Amino acid sequence: MRVLLLKEALPIGGAERQLALIVKYLPEAWERRVWTMGGGPFVDVIAGQGYRIDVSARAARLDVRPAASLWRLLWAWRPDVVHSWDWMSTLAALPLCRALDIPIVDMTIRNGIARRRRSRPRRLGMAVSSLVVANSEAGLAAWGIGPAKGRVVYNAFDSDRLGLCEDRVGRTSRLAGRSTVVMTGRMVAHKDFSTVIAAAGELDRERPGHWRLLLLGDGPQKPRLVAEAGDLVDRGVVSFIDPGLEVLPLVREADIGVLMSNEAQHREGCSNAIMEYMSCALPVVCSAGGGNPELVLEGRTGYLVQAGDRQGLASTLRYLSEHPDIARRLGDDGRSRLLDVFTVRRMMRSIERVYREALG
């Protein structure tokens, strides 16, 4: 089988990591290529795996020349399936895919909310695709995609990265000493770092010197967040770190993993950040919306709190700090769940079924 994967760009992000994972683990006998309209670190990751990646950069957002390069590729290479990760790529490929009778698998649903912004072209892309794949049930429900066309393929954690977690796994919890909390993610408006910073400030006032908060990532909101953290940064309570492509060496230094979202703008699908916490056997505390309840089992692998609830978040972190045995059990069970359910093997079986169904 020949599979062509399309992506608007390949910056640091969860969707990009999952795309690279699929490229890496497709059956060895299958041919695969990636086409993108923009660069980013995952261009080098995919090329480093030894696979062909075509970058047709746009001179401007509405530059149509990349579509012409995509059509030339489709005409010359004739893939069996086109797997698109964003609406712009879907619509760019559509005319020639229709002419050549090549099915399109739309995998643009990567979160648990239907955003109004550019919803029309996204819905059009889903309508013309053979199948629509989301990484959570919440995502399909948000966009109103029924079982006739919608499929769920959960994200996976690459077992090749597990070696980066081993220093943390099995280690006696340090919660009885200083508690370290981590949140990873792109620093944009819909990732609610502000509530986490506010909770850290409240906890530090109660128990100075006990708490440490690691905020891992970069993005346009970072200067505002640094200013918001204020003297918490100066006193070493809050640290901002840009980890680049690999966060696990820093995540494994923490005791609790947190992921909060501004759910008026964004709800997680199947979060890569949460899976990274689970891989390091951290108990997870996250906002309750979107696909998070499909990944984090309340009271079994972590706790769900309401979006924006600073006091609820602080209370949950305080409870885990005061009950290290419970925190350790949640983390261990979360890691077991990750290694049992969110595996590359399971994801690739699902992807192969989707491709064959689209062909059928």
N, C-alpha and C positions, 0 to 999 in steps of 0.2 A: 504494500500500500504506500502511496505517496501522500504526505500530509503537509500542507502549507499553513503555517501559523502567522497571523497578522496582528500587529500591535502598533498603536500610534507612536509610542516612544518606549524606551526601556530604562527609566530612572530607577532609583532605589525604591522598592515598594513590594507589597505583598503579592499583587497580581503578577508582577514581573518575576518574582521568585518562583511562583507556581508554574508560570509558562516555561521557565528554564528547566524546572524539574520534569515537566512533561516531555520536553525535547530530549532530556538526558535519558529518560527511562522508557520511551517508546520501544517496541520490539526491535531488536538489533537489525533484523532483515528489512524493516521499513525505512523508506527514505523520508527525510524530514528537512524542511527549510523554513526559515523565519524571514519575514519581510516587515520592515518598520519605516515610519516616516521621520523618526528622530533617534538620536543616540542615547547614551546613558551607560552606566556601569554594567548593566546586564548584557549589553552588546558584547563586551569582552568576555563575560562569563560563558555565553553560548558559543562564541567563536573558540574560546579556550577548550570547550568540550569536543571540538573538532567538527562542528556542524556549520553548514552554510547559512550566513545571515546577510541579507541584502538591505542596506540602508539607503533609502531614497529621501534625502532631507528636503524639507519645504523651505523655500525662501521666505514665505509668509504663510499665515494660517490658512488662507483661502487659495494657496498655490495648488493648481490642479495637475502639475507635471508629475508628482509622485503617482497619481492614479494611472497615468500612461505607462509608467515603468512597471506598475503592478499588472496591468493588462498584458504587457509584453511577456512578463514572467508566467502568467497564467496560460497564455497561448503557447509558449515554448515548452513549458515543463509539464503542463496538463496534470495537476494533482488530482487525486481521487476525492479528497475532502479539503475544504478550506475551513480553518478554525480561527474565528475572529474574536478579538478581545476588546474591541471598542466599536462604537457605532460608525465612526468615520471610516474605519477600515472595511466594515461590513458593506456600507453603501458604495465605497470605491470599488469593491470587488464584484458587486451585484451584477452589473450589466454583462460582463464577460462570463461570469459563472452561470448566468441564465442561458447565454448563447451556447456555452460548452456543456451544459447539463452537469455542472459540478455543485454538489450540495454544500451549503454553508452551515456550520455549527456556530451559533452565537453564544459567546460566553461573557457577555458584558455585565451580567448581574453579579457584582462582587460585594454587595452590602445588603442590608435588610430594610432599605427604605427606597421608595420611588421618588427621586428628586424631580422637581418641576423643571429645573434648568436643563434645556435640550432634551426634554422628554419626548418630543415629537419625533426627531430623527432616531432616537433609541427605539421607540415603539415601532417605527417603520422598519428598522433593521431586524427587530425580532419577528415582525410579521412576515418578512420575506425569507427568513432563514428556515432551514429544514427542522432544526431542533434548537431550543433555548436551554442553556445550562446555567444554573446558579450554584453557588457554593454553600447555600443554606436553604432550608424550606421557607424561612422567613423572607428570603429574597424573592422567590417565586410568588409567594402570597402578596408581597408588597406591589409587585408589578402585575398581578392578576393573571399569571401564566398558569393555565390548567394542566392536568396530567396528559392531555392529548399531545402536547408539544413540549412541556417543561420537564426537565430532568435535574436532579441534584447530584453533584459530584463534589464531595467534601474535599477541602484542601488536605494536603499530606505534609508530614514532616520527614525530611530526608534523613534516613538513618546514618548516612555518612557524616552527619554533623554531631552525632551523639557523643563522640569522643571529646568534644569541646565542653560537655556537661559533666564529665565524670568526676571532677574535683568536688562538685556540689552534691552529687548523688551519694546517698549513704552517709553524708557528713552529719555529725550531731548538730542539731539546730543551735544557732547562736542567738536565738530570740531572748534567752535569759540575760544576755549582755546588751549589746546595741542592736536595735532592729533596723535592717536596711530594706527599703521598699524601692522597687524599680517600676518605671513605666517607659515603654518604648513606642516610637511612632513618629510619623512626620509631624512637625510642629505647624499645623494648620488649624483654622478656626474650628473645624468639627471634631478635632481631638481635644478632649477637655482636660488639658494639663492644669488649667486654672483651679479647678475643684480639688485636684490632688495637691497642688501647692498650698491651697487654703487649709486643707485637712492636715498637712504636715506642720503648718504654722500653729494650728490649734494643739496638736499633739506635743509639739516642742515647748509650748508655754506650760503645759501640764507637767512635762518631764524633760527638762532641759538636758541635752547631751545624750539622750537615749535613742533618738531617731535620726536616720539618714535617708535622704531621698535622691535616687539616681534618675535623672530624666535623660533618656538616650534618643537622640535624633537631631534633625535640623529642619529648617523651613522658615517661611516668611514671618511666622508668629514668634520666633525665638527671641528677638530683642524685647518685645513686649513682655514675654514671660519672665525673662531675666530681671527686668525692672519690677515686675509684679512680685517676684520672690524676695527682692530687696535684701535686707540684712540676713535672711536665711542663707543666702549664697555666701555672704561675707563670713558667717560663722561656721560654714562647712556643713550646714544641715541639708542644703539642696545643692546638687552638682549637675551642671549641664554638660553632656559629653556627646560629641558626634562620633559614633562608632564605625561609620562607613558601612560596608556590606555585611559585616558579621558582628552581631550583638552578643552572642552567647558567652564569650569570655567575661563580659561585664554582667550579664544577667545572672550567671552562676554565683556571683558574689552577693546576691541579694537573698533575703529571707521570704519576701512576699512579692508577687507580681500583680500589678494594677493596670487596668485599662478602662478609662472613662471616656465616654463620647458625649458630645452635644447632640442629643437625639432629635432636636428640632431640625438639624441639618444632616445628621448621619447616624446610621445604626450599623453595627458591624455585621458582616456575613459570617464567614468562618475565619476567625482572626489568626493570622500568622504569629502576631505578638503573643497571644495567649498560648498557642502551641509551643512557642519557645520557652515560656514560663514553665509549662508542663514538662517539657523535656528535661529541665533542670530541677524537677521535683519541687517547684514552688507552689504553695497554695495560691489560688487566683481570686482576686477581688475585682469585679468588673460591673459596668452598667448592665441593666437587666434587659435591654431591648435587643431587637434584631435577632441574629443567630447565636448570640452568646449562650442562651440556655441550651442550645443543641450541643455546645462544646463543653460548657462548665455545668456540672451537676450540683445543684444547690445543696450544701451541707455534706457533699461527698467528695468533691474535688475543689471546692471553693465556695464563694458567696457572691450573690447578685445584689446590687444596691441600685436604688433609683438614680437616674441621671441627674447630675447637679446637686445631689444630696451630700453636702460637705460633712455634716454631722454624722450621717449614716456611714459614710466612708471612714471617717475618723474612728467611730465606734467599732466598726468591724476590724480595722487594723489594730486597735487597742486590744480587742478580744484575742486576736491571733497572737499578739505579743505576750499576753498574759497566760496563754494556753499553748505552749510550744509543742506539747505532745499532739494536740489536735492539729496544729499547723503542719506538723510533720506527716501525720496520717493523710491529710488532705493532699499534700504534695506528692506523697508516694502513690496514692490512688490515682491522682491526675496523670502521673507519668505512666502508670500501668494502662490507663484508658487511652492515652496517646499512642502507646506502642501496640495496642490491640485494635483500635478503631481507625485512627487517622494515619494509616500506613501508605507508603508509596504503592505497594502491591495492590491494595484495595482500590486506590484512586486510579491506577492504570487499568485495572480490569474494567472499571466503570467507564473510563475514557474510551477504551477499545469498543465497548458495547455501544456507546453513543455514536462513534464513527461508523460502525457496521450498520446500526439502525438508520443513520442518515443515508447511507448508500442504498439500503434496502427500500 
